[in-house]
Amino acid sequence: MIPYGRQNITPEDLESVRSVLTCDYLTQGPKISEFEDSLAKKMGSRFAVVFNSGTAALHAAYFSLGISVGDEVITSPITFAATSNAALYLGAKPVFGDVDPKTGNLDLETLEGLITPHTKVLTPVHYAGLPVDMERIHAIAKKYHLKVVEDACHAIGSSFSENATGSCQYSDLTIFSFHPVKHITTGEGGAVLTNNEDLYNQMILFRSHGITRDHFDHEPDGPWYYEMQALGYNYRMTDIQAALGISQLSRLDANVKRRREIAALYTHLFEENPYFDVQSQPQKSLSSYHLFPLLLRSEMAPHKKNLFLKLKEKGIGCQVHYLPVPAQPYYQKLGYSPHSHPHAMAFYRSEISIPMFPELSEQQVHFVSVTVLNLCQTILG
Ligand SMILES: Cc1ncc(COP(=O)(O)O)c(C=O)c1O
């Protein structure tokens, strides 16, 4: 079976992890800041803070901005639930826009209409690795005095207007995930990048129970002294994970380059087919292709389930990204309705992600493409 996404582990990764296992620190050791420094340097931001998941990173990002009960966070309905769940954790209210049918990214035309006096944050999601128009997001945020959190869990290695995602040129904070289907992995893991020292300090506190060993409120009564100053969590990444992350990060460029080659080949092989479109690539956005979504046209979309099952029979793994978050039962119980996001629902009905990972061979890309096209032809008769 060719999966839709897959991690890539090399002998160097194994050696990096092995070397930590025989050191003094399995957690809270030097590999954490080494990984953070490498991430910040690579992306061109001042700071990086690593976490034990992208979800924890989102939670910490919103915490650092002081998001709380009554605040509103505007985001995309075409995302993984964690983007908006992290706002709910803090008592804030996620507000979902709609999406551009050609990209699956937040529709910026209707975004301003969602802003209220309670809006605090805009959280664009770079769907499938394709950056949202960050110049426009930045301009809207500036006009309404809002903060910007980029959910770049799909999009490490991408850029907008030649600015690396994670450089935070247009945002306050940028989130990455290191889950195994993502470009680089630490098993589970995530990071927040920022250029803001106050936000950085808040996230360091939040990651470890709200406890600090410097910057005290009270006079220390001994060298053992520490203070808990906020209600934080244990969201720490281990040194074992960080060692894997450091080794993986060294291959990010090669990984993204290969994904772009695969995307170019798919795009070429699917040119002018009558069954589906591929995701549009706006000029200033350079995708790092976490996913390769196909957007089935109206005659084909009702047959998506059949196509999905037939592809599986042929040994080709696919996935659908995503059932819009407001359509999830939990969100419907909170009063959200999928009907308020017609483009997102149409996107869900038409989308199917085909295999995309660096180790896919040219032969496999041809096999997947020919199989998809033949199946579409057979299904439509
Ligand atoms: C867009 C998006 N945001 C957030 C997350 C959460 O990341 P993690 O799984 O590392 O907690 C994911 C993970 O799939 C994601 O795809």
The ligand as an SDF file (V2000), in Angstrom:
LIG
                    3D

 16 16  0  0  0  0  0  0  0  0999 V2000
   -3.6530   22.5030   10.5220 C   0  0  0  0  0  0  0  0  0  0  0  0
   -3.2700   21.7850   11.7870 C   0  0  0  0  0  0  0  0  0  0  0  0
   -3.2640   22.4560   12.9370 N   0  0  0  0  0  0  0  0  0  0  0  0
   -2.9200   21.8600   14.0840 C   0  0  0  0  0  0  0  0  0  0  0  0
   -2.5620   20.5350   14.1400 C   0  0  0  0  0  0  0  0  0  0  0  0
   -2.2150   19.9040   15.4430 C   0  0  0  0  0  0  0  0  0  0  0  0
   -0.9050   19.4050   15.4570 O   0  0  0  0  0  0  0  0  0  0  0  0
   -0.5090   18.1270   16.3260 P   0  0  0  0  0  0  0  0  0  0  0  0
   -1.1100   16.9140   15.7020 O   0  0  0  0  0  0  0  0  0  0  0  0
    0.9980   18.1140   16.2790 O   0  0  0  0  0  0  0  0  0  0  0  0
   -1.0290   18.3610   17.7060 O   0  0  0  0  0  0  0  0  0  0  0  0
   -2.5440   19.8000   12.9590 C   0  0  0  0  0  0  0  0  0  0  0  0
   -2.1640   18.3810   12.9830 C   0  0  0  0  0  0  0  0  0  0  0  0
   -2.5570   17.5690   12.2010 O   0  0  0  0  0  0  0  0  0  0  0  0
   -2.9160   20.4290   11.7430 C   0  0  0  0  0  0  0  0  0  0  0  0
   -2.9340   19.7530   10.5910 O   0  0  0  0  0  0  0  0  0  0  0  0
  1  2  1  0
  2  3  1  0
  2 15  2  0
  3  4  2  0
  4  5  1  0
  5  6  1  0
  5 12  2  0
  6  7  1  0
  7  8  1  0
  8  9  2  0
  8 10  1  0
  8 11  1  0
 12 13  1  0
 12 15  1  0
 13 14  2  0
 15 16  1  0
M  END
$$$$
